[in-house]
């Protein structure tokens, strides 16, 4: 069976969709907390899940920020070379 080839674009799109999906889960947990929907045990489990999601999303955003900085740095280098 042939292995499916994954492009950078597909990974990026998949990553963005995963981020959105996880962010939506976190929003749902937050909304449910605000409505007082959970009992103590369920609330504790959801709180832990929310913290895990928040940490994962924060790490993903930091990765994206680093990539943006790298790309911007490369662009700045290229424009500096052209000016010299």
C-alpha positions as a printed Julia matrix, in Angstrom:
84×3 Matrix{Float64}:
   0.0    0.0    0.0
   1.38   3.41  -1.0
   2.14   5.87   1.76
   0.21   9.11   1.5
   2.51  12.06   0.9
   1.9   15.05   3.17
   2.87  18.5    2.0
   3.85  21.41   4.24
   0.64  23.13   3.19
  -1.43  20.14   4.23
   0.36  19.98   7.58
  -0.14  23.7    8.09
  -3.82  23.5    7.2
  -4.28  20.46   9.41
  -2.48  22.21  12.24
  -4.71  25.27  11.87
  -7.82  23.09  11.86
  -6.6   21.21  14.94
  -5.89  24.51  16.68
  -9.38  25.77  15.88
 -10.93  22.5   17.04
  -9.05  22.56  20.35
  -9.78  26.26  20.87
 -13.47  25.57  20.31
 -13.33  22.81  22.94
 -11.76  25.24  25.4
 -14.42  27.85  24.66
 -17.14  25.25  25.27
 -15.65  24.28  28.62
 -15.43  27.95  29.59
 -19.06  28.57  28.59
 -20.2   25.53  30.56
 -18.31  26.74  33.64
 -19.88  30.16  33.34
 -23.35  28.6   33.19
 -22.66  26.54  36.34
 -23.41  23.35  34.45
 -20.92  21.06  36.22
 -21.04  19.22  39.5
 -17.84  19.23  41.56
 -16.25  16.05  40.14
 -17.11  16.8   36.53
 -16.0   20.39  37.03
 -12.62  19.25  38.32
 -12.1   16.96  35.32
 -13.16  19.69  32.91
 -10.92  22.2   34.68
  -7.95  19.87  34.18
  -8.89  19.38  30.54
  -9.22  23.13  30.09
  -5.77  23.75  31.56
  -4.28  21.07  29.31
  -5.95  22.6   26.25
  -4.87  26.12  27.23
  -1.25  24.98  27.63
  -1.27  23.15  24.32
  -2.77  26.16  22.52
  -0.24  28.5   24.16
   2.64  26.3   23.0
   1.23  26.2   19.49
   0.93  29.98  19.39
   4.52  30.32  20.61
   5.66  28.02  17.78
   3.77  30.13  15.26
   5.26  33.34  16.69
   8.75  31.83  16.4
   8.12  30.84  12.78
   6.87  34.34  12.0
   9.97  35.85  13.59
  12.2   33.52  11.58
  10.42  34.36   8.33
  10.51  38.07   9.12
  14.22  37.82   9.92
  14.92  36.13   6.59
  12.89  38.78   4.78
  14.74  41.55   6.58
  18.08  39.96   5.6
  17.02  39.75   1.96
  15.89  43.36   1.86
  19.13  44.46   3.55
  21.18  42.61   0.92
  19.25  44.29  -1.88
  19.81  47.71  -0.36
  23.59  47.16  -0.05
